[in-house]
Amino acid sequence: MAEVFRDHPTERGTRVWRQSPWRSIGSGITLALCVVLIGGVLAASGVALVEPGAFDNPGRAAAVTAGVLLFVFVMGAIARLVFRDMRGKFGASITLTDVALVLRLPRSRSLTHDPPRCDVTIALSDVICVETRSEIYGSQGMASMNRVHRLRRHSGDPIFLFEQRAVDTNLETASMEAIADEIAARAGVHVRELGTFEGRGGLLGAWLTAPPGWTAEKVSATRRESLQRQLMVTSSIGAIIGVVWLVRFLVGAF
């Protein structure tokens, strides 16, 4: 699936892309489930610890407490990521006219970069090019790859546009290539391919990550092959987990 511009309903020649609100709503529901799960675990552990005799075995009580705290920490970190994802999807839009590019892009539209909110109108004559590159993040024997785009202009700093996440896996988000191509075509410039770069994968690709700098060197062919193998492993693991859950659902249903 790919994101595309659509004709404005009333303004001839104007094209508009808007992020579907359902994607932000979906992330919001996931966030709410995370919060409910954290609250439920805390409540259940609190009830267990106030029961008579709960501290008769101090070692067991300490282990339960440590396990609950670890769970809350991990789920809290996941909830933070989901919140950023929800915020990055809310209200995003790009409008193309015959003479200008209107960007309304929220903060957190990338989970690895940290672009600020962008509300700006740019003359098409000010556009130098649209740059795109692949970013691979390896961590704990697995890998993920994003496809990012940014706009370069004469009158100011480059603007981070958007990213396509989990490329070449079963969790891949919608392609943004058509959006980038149409912006470049309307401005009379090219989409500039920068290549593949490696960022810091951190812990499980979710915590302590860091994107490669825009002046970093491209990954070598050998390193890229190694990361691509890790990417295949990650994709296979995700597919296997999906099959397992599907089988469990079918067995439970019938």
N, C-alpha and C positions, 0 to 999 in steps of 0.2 A: 504494500500500500504506500502511496506517495501523497504528500501534501501538495496542493496546487492553488494557484490564484483563480479567482472566479470574477466574472464581470460584475461591476457594481450595478445594483438594480435600477438606479436613476441617473447616474452620471456616465455618459457615453465615453468610452475610451479609458475609463478608470477600472483598475483591477484590484481586487482585495483578497487577502488571506487572513483568516481568523482562526485562532486555536479553538477547537471544539470545547465548549464548557464542560462537556461530559467527562473529559479527561481529568480536569481539575476536580470535578465532583467525585470521580472514582478514587483519586488519590485521597480526597477528604474522607471518604468512607473507610479506606484502609487506615488512615490516621486515627479515626475514631475507634476502629477495632483494636488498634495497638494500645490506645489509652485505656479502653475497657479491659483488655487482657492484663495490662499492668495493674490496674486497680483491683481486678479480681484476684490475682495472685497475692497482692499485698494484703487484701482483706482475708483471704483464706489462711495465709501464713500468720496473720495477726490473731485470728481465732484459734489456730492450733497452738500458738505460743502462750496464750492466756488460759488454756485448759489446765486443770489441776494435774500436777505431775509432769508438766511439759519440760521442766528443767531438772527432772530426776536424773536424766542422762545428759550432762553438760556437753559432751562431745557431739551427741546427736543434735541437740539444739543449735550448737554452733555451726554444724554442717548445713542444717536447714536454713539458718540465717544467711550463711555465706552463699548458698545456692540461690536464694531469693534475691539477694543483692546483685549477684552476677546476672541473673535473668533480667532484673529491672534495668541494670546498666545497658545490657545488649539491646533490649526492647526499646529503651529510651533513645539509644543511638539510631536505631532503625526508624523510630517515630520522627526523629529530627530530620533524617533524610527524606522521609515521606512528606513531611511538612514543606521542605524546600522544593520537592518535586511539585507539590500542589501549588505553591506560590509561583513557581516558574511557568506553570501552564495557564495561570489565570489572567485573562484579558489580553493575551498577546495578539497583535495584528500588524499587518504591513499593507500599506496602500500605495499603489503605483498610478501616477497620473502621467500625462504627456511630458511634464516638466519637472516633476518632483517625486521623491520617495519619502513616505511618511511612516516612521517607525514608532510603534507603541509596544515596547518589549519589557516585560517584568524582570525584576531581579530573580536570580536562581534559575534562569533558563538553562543553565549548565550546572551539573552536580560536581564537576571537577574544577572548572574555572569559576570565578566569582565576579561576573560582569554586573555593573550597576544597572539600575532601571534606566531605560532609554525612551525618552519622549522627544523626538526631534524630527524636523522636516529638512530634507537634504535635496538640493537641486541636483538633477541627474547629471548636469555638466560638472558637478563637484566630485563625482564618483571616479576613482582611479581603476578599481577592479574589485571583484569578489574573490577572496582567497579561500581555499578549502584544503584540508589535510586530514589524514587518518592519525588517530592517537591510540596507541596500544598500551595497556596497563597490565603488567604481569604481577601475580601475587600468589604465593603458596601453591605453585604448580599449575595455577589456572591463569586465564587472561581474559580481558575484555577489550573491545575496540569501539571507539566512537568516531564519528565523522563530523567535523566542526567546520563552520563557515564564519568568516568575518568580512566586513566591508571596509575597504580602504578609501580615503577621500583626501582631497587637496587641502581642505580648510581645518582639519582637526585630526585627533587620534583615531585609529581604527576602531570600529564598533563590532563587538561580538554579536553575531546574529542568532545562531541557533546550533544545536547539535543533534545528531542522530545517534542513539545509544545502542549498545549491544549488537553492533553490526556483525552479520554472519552467524548469529545464534538464533535460537527459537524465541528469544526475548527482544528481538530487534524492533525498535520503534520505527515510525513512519519515515520514509526517505524525504529529505528536504532538498534534493538535487534540483527538482523542477522549479522550486521557488528561487533558488540561487541563479539558475540559468535564465529565468525570465527577468530578474532584476538586472543582470548583466546585459541581456539583449536590449532591454528598454533604455539602458544608459549608454549603449553602444560600446561596451567594453567586454573583456573576456573574463571567464572564471579561471583563475590561476591555480593550478594544481601544485601544491608544495611538497607532497610526498607523505611518507610515514615517519612518525616520531614516537619515542617511548617516554611515557610519564611514570611517576612513582605509583605503583599499585597499592601500597600500604597494606592494611589488614583486610584480607578477603575482598579487596577492590572497593571497599565501602568506607573505610576509616583511614585517616592519615595519608590520603592520596594527594598527589600534586601533579598538575599538568606540565608538559614540557614547555620550556620558554619558546617564544616566537623566533628567537635567534639560535635555537638549539640545532645541533646537527641531526640529519636524518639517520635512522637506524641502518646498520649494515645489512647486507643481504643475508648473512649467516644468522644474525640476531633476529631478523624478521622471520626467517623460517622457523626458528625455535619458538618464537612467540605465536606464530600461526599454529604450530602443533598444540601449544597450550590452549589456544582458542578453540581448536577442534575438540580437545578433551572437555573443556568447559561446556561447549554446546552439547556434547554427547551426554554429559552428566545431567544437564537440564532436561534433555529428551527422555532419559531413563527415568528420572524422577516423575516426569509428566505421565509416562506410561504406567508406572507403578500406581500413581494416584488414580488414573483412569480405571485400571483393573480393580483396585479396591472399591471404587465407586460402583462399578458394574456388579461386582460380587455382592456388595451390600444391597444394591437395588433389586437383584434377582435371587 
